[in-house]
Amino acid sequence: MEISSPHRSKRTIDYGEQSWALVIDDHPMFCDALELTLASVCEFSKIECANSISEATSCIEQNAQPSLVVLDLNLPDVSGMDGITRMLGLVSTCPLVVVSSVADNKVITSALKIGASGFVPKHSSRSVFKTAIDTIQDGGIYVPDNFVATELSQDQSQAMQALSTLTAQQARILDLISQGLLNKQIAHELLIAEATVKAHVTAIMRKLGVNNRTQAVLVAKDAKLETLLPNH
């Protein structure tokens, strides 16, 4: 099964003088463990940790583009595949690796289809992480040894393909729409003009190929795969 994505262009890790990695996970112990693992297999000048997509966004805004993003799927401020979509809208060139305890073939397939450069099951050995990093650095896509690509439904496949084209701001606005917020409320939440929200909503509907907000929410729901992911 061929897995394609608008974000599937070759993304290798830049080990320049200002290179840094961003780990996004809301479990402090795992963040610490992964930070040590990355430090042992990579050559970054620094490794930052964030416990949510919002914190990760602030971290990126305060720094240059990261050289690598390592992301858990279960975070307090996103659900399903939203975290991948939001982060890929922010990081234009670096690879994103999903590290999750949910290693279901459908979840892995979906993560790769949206644009992840690899998927590493949580608590994998250090050697597995090194293999994943080396694979990505060589321009490849890393998946677990027992991974079998899964055929998604046509609706899910189309939804993920469409959502992968959204910018980070558009993905955030779609998430707020899905929560039932109106344009005025979204503008207040994001501290932007209501006219700007309207422009984003129009762009979102165009990219998703829908005619109204309700249809946009349904597209987002198709891509979440929430039933496969444990609740916090």
N, C-alpha and C positions, 0 to 999 in steps of 0.2 A: 504493500500500500504506500503510495507516494503522499507525503505530507508537505503541503505547500502553504506559504503564508507571505503576505506583503513584507513581513519582517524577516524573511528567511535569507536575506542577503548575507554573505559571509561576514561574520563578526568575530574577530579575534581579539585577544586580550592585549592591551597596550601596556607594556612594562616601562613606560617612560619615567622621567625623573619625578613627575607629580602623580604617578599612578596610584590609585586607591580602590579599595573594594567596599561595597556596601552590603551588609547582612541585614535582612529584614525578617525578624521573628519575635514574637511576643513572649518567648520563654527565655529568661536571662541566662540560665545554665546552658541551654543549647547555643545561644549566641556566643557565649564565652568559649564553648568547645569548638564551634565552627571557626571562630576567630583564630584560635590556636592552630586548627587544621590548615586553614588557608595560609597562615603565616609560615607553616612548615613546607608547603608545596608550591607557593607562589612568591613573587618578588615585589610586593606592593610597598609603597612608602608608608601607607597607613591603611587600617581597616576600621571602618565605622559601623556601628550597630544602631538599628532603629526598631522600635517595637510596633510600628504601625505604618501604613502607607502615608498618612499625614506627616509623621515624623520623618519618614524617608524623603518625602517631597521637600521638606524644609532643609534637610541635610544636603540634598542635591543643589538646591537653590543657593546655598551658602558656599558651595565648592564648585570646582570644574566638573565636567562629566566624569562619572566613575569609569574604571576600567573593567569592572565586573559587578553584577548585581546578583546576589543569592537571596532567593525569596521563598518563604513558606506560604502556602495557600491559605491557611487558617489564621486570619488576622482580625483584630477587633473592629476595624473600620471598613472591611470589604467582605464580600462573600463569593463563593464559586471561583470563577476565573477572572473576577474583576481586578484583582491585584496585578496580574500579568498585564492586562490591558492598560491599566493606569500607569504602570512603570514603563512599559514600552513606549507610551506616549511621551515620557520624559527623557528617556535615554536613547539618543538617536543612533549611536554607533556601537555601544558595548554589548557583549553577550549577557543574557539573563539566564540563570540556572535556577530551576525549581528544586527545592529540597523539602520533601514532605513525607509524612508517615503514611499517607494514602497513596499507595503505589498501584492503584487499579489501572489496568490497561487503557480503559476509556479516559481516565483522568490524564494519564500520560499523553495519549494521542491528542487530546484536546489542548493540553499545554503547549505541545509542539506545534499544533496547527495555528494557534494564536501567535506564536513567534518565539517561544522559549528555545534557547540553544542547547538545553540539556535538562535531564530530570534525574536526580539522585535521591534514592530512598533515605529517609532520616536514619541516623545511627549506622550508616555505612562506614566501613573501615577507612582509614586515612589513605590507603592505597587506591581505593575506589575513587575517592575525591581527586587524587592525583591523576588517575586515568581519565576522569571526566575533564579536568582542566587541560590535560595534554591533548585530548581529542578535540576540544573546542579551539584550542590554540592552533591546531592544524587545519582548522576550517570545517571540522565535522560537527555532528550533533550527537551528544551522548545520551544513551538510554540504558536502563538496567539490562543485565544479561538475559533475563527471562521475559523481557518485554515482547508482546505481540501486538502489532498495530491493530486497532479496532475500527471497524466501519461505523461512523457516526450516522445518525439519521440525516436526511437531506436538510431538514430545518436547522438542526444543530450545526451542521457543517457550514451552511450559508450564514448562520448567525455569527459564528466565530470568525469567519472570513471577513464579514462586514465590520464586526466590532474591532478587529485588529487594525482597521484603518483610522480609528478615532484618535484624536490627540488626548493627552492626559486631562486637559480641562473638559473636553467633550465627554470623556468617559466618566468624569466626576459628576458632570451635570446630568448625564443619563442615569447615574446611580441615584441622584437626588430626585429625579423625575419618578424613578421606580419606587421611591419612598413616599410618593404622593405630594411632593412640594410643588407649588406654583412658581411661575417665573419670578414674581416679586420676592417670594421666600428664598428662592435659589440665589437671587441677586444679593439679598441680605446675608445669606450664609457664606457666599464667596467674596463678598465685598467688591462686587462689580456692578456696573449699570444694568438695569433691567433690559435695555435695548441690546446690550452685549449678550445677555442670556438668550434673548429671542433669536439673535443671529446664530448663536451656537446651536440652538434647538433646530433651527432650519437646516443647518449644515448636518446635524446628526441624522435627521430624517432623510435627507438626501443620500447620505452615505449608506444608511440602512435600507434604503429603497422602500420607505413606508410613507404614509400620508398623514399620520397623526401620532400623538404622544402615546396613546394606548397601544398602537401597533409597535412602537419603538420599545415599550416596556416588555412586550411579548417576545421580541427578538432577544432582548437582554436576558430574559428568563430562560430561553432555549439554550443559551450559552453558559449558564451558571453551573450546571451539573451539581447543584447543591445537595441533591439526595445522596450523592456519593461521598460527600465530605461531612465529617463529624461536626456537630455544633460545639461551640465553646461552652 
